[in-house]
Amino acid sequence: QKEVEQNSGPLSVPEGAIASLNCTYSDRGSQSFFWYRQYSGKSPELIMFIYSNGDKEDGRFTAQLNKASQYVSLLIRDSQPSDSATYLCAVRNQAGTALIFGKGTTLSVSS
Amino acid sequence: EPEVTQTPSHQVTQMGQEVILRCVPISNHLYFYWYRQILGQKVEFLVSFYNNEISEKSEIFDDQFSVERPDGSNFTLKIRSTKLEDSAMYFCASSEDRSPLHFGNGTRLTVT
């Protein structure tokens, strides 16, 4: 059973702080890793993807991947109230096409 | 920016009825997907479709469900004999290849 685990939160941070969101996965064959943002009642929206170990930065967002530890994280710098949403971690293995999602972490940024 | 389009946005049906959810994927994408999200729960994979056939499906995608690409643009999910527990948001997604998925806005299915 392929599992993607996330702390459901809520994670509360003040405006301007760094938010750190974490995800672990069970399938060692996983090759591609994605972070999506989902506002209440809306569809998932892609934020970032990462395929190789290490860090990948895009604006205020940094994705970090450690395949040995089966761990992927998302850092949001200078958090804004508009970042308040549920953040979904998704994983794809080498053989498959589907993304398997975690339950998501709810982030609340207070002004 | 091209987007995935889903219709209808909300579908209400009676238990036991059949429903068809429709999707128009992004035009140059080759892989198509259906996901569902029961209220308050995680986004669950149902099925992926490539080259006019199912490439992968989950345990949820049983004989009650079927998918079809009836023409060059539409991608449909048929749910036969709907049950109360089929009430959920159904998302269609597409991708160029094994790249990130782009999701449509979803169809909220309510089974009464």
Interface residues (C-beta under 8 A of the other chain):
Chain A: S32 F34 Q38 K42 S43 P44 E45 L46 F49 L88 A90 R92 G96 T97 A98 L99 I100 F101 G102 K103 G104
Chain B: Y31 Y33 Y35 Q41 K42 V43 E44 F45 S48 Y50 S55 E56 S58 F91 R98 S99 P100 L101 H102 F103 G104 N105 G106
